[in-house]
Each structure stands twice: as structure tokens, then as C-alpha cells.
Amino acid sequence: MGAFRRKRGLIGLALAGFLYSTAAPAVVRAADGKDGDTPPAKTETAKPGAARVDAPAPLTERERWMLDRMEQLEKRVAELEAKGQPAASSSIESVASQPSAVAPASAQPGVAGTAASGAVANPVSPASVSAAVGPQEKAAPKPTKAEPFAFADFTWLNGNARTKDTPYATSFFTPEIRADVDYNYSFNHPKDDTISGSSEVFRSNEVHVTQLGVGGDFHYDNVRARLMTQFGLYSQTTARNDASPARGQWNLDNAYRYVSEAYGGYHFNALHGINVDAGIFMSYVGLFSYYQFDNWAYQPSYVSSNTPWFFTGVRVQIFPTEHLKIEPWFVNGWQTYGRFNNRPGVGFQILWRPTGWLSILGNQYMLGEDALNTPGRIRYHIDDSIEVKYLDTPDNFVSKAAFSLTGDVGCEHGGGVSCYGNSVKGPKQSFVGFMLYNRLWFDHDRYGLTLGGGRINNPGRYLVLLPPINGATAASSTPYFTESPGDPFKAWDGSVTFDWMPSQYITFRSEFDHRAANVPYFSGPGGVTPTNCPTAPLVENICGTPGALVPGFTPDLKKIENRIGLSILVKF
């Protein structure tokens, strides 16, 4: 320990000498007072020609910083001595001898505004020295443009995460962790526990991990990238709703099934920011987020559940002002990993938030040939939403209230169908729907209550989720539930959701859902899985080809489904 004390003494002497050398020019004055400074203070009589010493001048910022560092080093040495740990004394000495490495800019030698004492501890450039001497005007700070949508708190929005900060975020990486664990109980009591007709809920009377996501955002030198994984049921169920991997090779559904977002891009410092990204990114067509934590309800209505959660392609996010975003897309197709035919799709999003209580969102999609093996059938879709926060009283029991309204219109034409009704060009192929939700927050936003629902009319079933009968996928189809042009589908639903949110990072959610359709669609007591395979071996709960007819088997589908759900949703 004696070495510690000796080293501490050497550091103290070195610092004292440094402080003296830097302070001396400001303290020692010529007797005639012609040193160029202010007149000296009154002192005792001195001999002619001799120097006299004035009262010490105030410490500079650098000197104050050096003393503070000395105190910190003293405390650190004392802590090490108390713990009996070996000392890295050389590193302590190194820190003391290189103050400019950690000192504030205004306390570093050679920086404008500091004294040119001649006792500079570290070498500096001539330009720095010349800038340090003589009067100099400080450069006016450049005005910075406001960050888009940063002028208000938008965590109240449906489809937008309510977390206000991210633990462990750095200037290079902002981590993100999500967990969605749920239990659902269908009052239809399907014997195979399979729930159909939903892109969020898949099994009954069981606890399941719908999604476990680990990833985040990388950002450095204007370069950006994002990765979010999806382990759990989403890795199977989302991929089976995309038929594009059936065209060509390389198993695109397996290549991408474990990622929900994966893209890289660049940020341009123009306007209020321009981002160019390529990869897999969220579409937010239908307002609700793909991640249940961000939403007011767990099971969204059909307008959201039947429209795309993601796009694979290129997007350009343009922020002309802090209130507006314009986002063009060039994508492979409508929630697809690849193309269905020979033409990709294009579209754009417009997001306008003029105030903190209003958000208007428009999504437009067009020109994609999105029917497998049907070239020439072209899709158009318009999706518009408005969200209004009509009450904001943080200190009252009802602390906040808002509603969202979404309307969708779409159609297909060509390839044997028409947008305008049954004609010689084919049966009508259209999609019309809406959904409306109202949300109340209580007790400083610790509790939430959401009531809502909606309906759709789709005379061609071209966006209706296919029930997984005998393992049917979007690519395989099934004769038990046809999706041919002219097959009508009308459906409606309603839900009541109650949330307890003790922390901004977790939601305990309970929900009741009522869903109905004009044709048998929801899993009934008999389920949708064959119990035996009379003509083909059982492979992964599929009798022969996925979705194929199985002699002696009929799926049990009902027009009505009532269920309850309990979930724990986490986001860091």
C-alpha cells in the first residue's frame, strides 16, 4: 500500500506544479504595473525594480477541473486500499498526466477562450494556439431542424408503441426486445385446439408464445439498419399466409420465417430527413401494428387482419416538415416474400399529424399481380385511417380518451374478374370494409378499456384468410373452403379489451371477441384436422397433400365464434 501512497504523492506534486505554472503569469506582476493587465491591487511597499505578488487570481475552468480530477483520484486510491486490491497505478498516473483526453472542451489547452500560459500539457496545432490568443467571436450555432413528429407525445396512438424511452440505448444501437405470450379459449371447443380465420390467434385452451422478438436499430454515420426476429407461432403462421414461395425455388418462406423486419438503408440530411431502406419492413396498412403490444386490442377487425402486415422491397421515407411523411414503396407484392407473376407492386403512404391530438394516415397500393398462377390480374387497394384524442386530463380518473376509424376499398381486374360487378369480363372482385375503436385510459394511464369492431364485404374472397383445414396454406388452397371469384364472404366482429399497464414496458391484457360470417368459417367442435389418413400416411398432421380431400373427413366450420384471451405483452 505504500506504493499507492507514494504514487498519490507524486501525482499531487505534479498537479500542484502544473497549477502553479499555469497560474504564475496571472499572479506575478511587474512593479511598474505595465504588464498590460488591469492595475495591480494595493500591496506592501516594494523595492524599486523588484517584483511584487498580488492576491491570487481566480482559478480557471481548467484548473478547477484538474483539482476535481485530483479529488477523484484520491477517492479511487482510497477505495482500492480499503479493498486490498492490486493497483494499476500506471493507469492512474496516465489519466492524471493526460487531462485533455477527458477534460471539457473549454478546459483543454489550445481551445479558444483559454489562457495561453505557455504551460501546455499536451501538444496542440499552431492553428489551435493562434485561435486561443487574442479576442475571438464565438461562431453562432447552426439552427437544427425539428425531428419529425417530435413536437408532441404520440404514444396514445393505436398501432404505436407507448414506451417513452429505451433502456441501454447508445449512439450506435437502440436495442428492442418483445414478448407476446397468450392464452385463448374458444367457446366452440374445437377438439384439435385449432382456431381459424385469424392472423393473431391460432390455438385454443393452451398457453403459447405468439412472438419472441429480439433485435433493434443500428445507426451510425447516417447509415441505418433494423432487425427484429420472430420466434414462436408467428414464424409458422405468417409465412403460411404467403403463397409466393410456391413460385420458383429456394424456399423463401423458410429463409424469412424467423424475421419480421430486416432492412438496411441510409439517412439523408435533407428537408426534415429522408430515409431510403431496402428489405422487409412493416406496412401498417389497416392501422394496427403487427406487434400486439402497440395496439389497443389483441384481435383486430378484418380490415386489419386481412390486409398486409409487411412488405418486401424498397421504401423512401420523405419528411418535408415535422408534421408530414410521404413514403413511396416498390415491393414484390401484397405481403409476399417474392412475386406471384411478372409484375411487382407499387404504392405509397402519407402520414400527417398537424397537432398532438390528430393523426391522419393513408395507404395506397396498385399494379401488383398478386394472384398465384394468374398473370394479368391486377390489384388496387386504398386504406385510410383517422385517430383523434378527444380528451386529455392527466389528473382526472379518466385520464385520456381517443378513437380510431379506418376504411378500406379495393378490387382486382383482369384474369377473369372485374372491379365493377358481374359482367362478360368476370364476376366482381372487390373488398369494402371499416373498423371503429374507442379507447379510454384511467388512473394516470395505468388502465385501459377499448370497445370496437368492424365488418367487411368481399364477394370474391381474394383477401380472406384461408382456414388451415388439413394443413392448408395460401399456396395449397383447399376444396373445403373455396376462394374462387364469385364466392361471397361477409363478416363482422366486436371486442372488449381491458388492459393493466403497471409499467410502460408491460401490458396485462384480457379480451372478449365475438366474430361472425355469412358462411361457415370458424373452427367448430369437430375441428379442422383429420383424425386418420385412410389413403395416405400422416405427415405433420396432414393427410397426404396439404388441404387435400380426405375420404370420410369433413371439417367442422361454424358461422359464429366467441372466445376470450389473456396475454402478457412486453416491450423494452
Protein Blocks (a to p, Z undefined) as FASTA:
>chain_A
ZZmmmmmmmmmmmmmmmmmmmmmmmmmccfklpnopacddddddddehiacddddddddf
klmmmmmmmmmmmmmmmmmmmnopacdfklmmmmmmmmmlmgcfklpghiahiacehpaf
bdcdfklmmmmgocddddddddddddehklbccklpghiafbfbdehiafkbccdddddd
dddddfklpaklpaehiakbfbehiacdfbacddddddeehiacdddddedjklmmmmmm
pmklmgoehilmlmmmmpfbdcddddddehjbpaddeddddfkgohiafblklpmbfbdc
fklmmpcfbdcdddddddfbfkbccdddddfbehifbdfblbccddddddddfbfkbccd
ddddehiacbghighiacddddddddddfbdcfkbmblbdcddddddddddeejhiafeb
pafkbpcdddddddddddddeehhlaccdddddddddfkopmgccdfeehiafklopakl
ccbehiacddddddddddddfbfkbccdddddddddfbdfbacfkopadfbdfkbcceeh
ighjehiacehiacdddfbdcdddddddddZZ
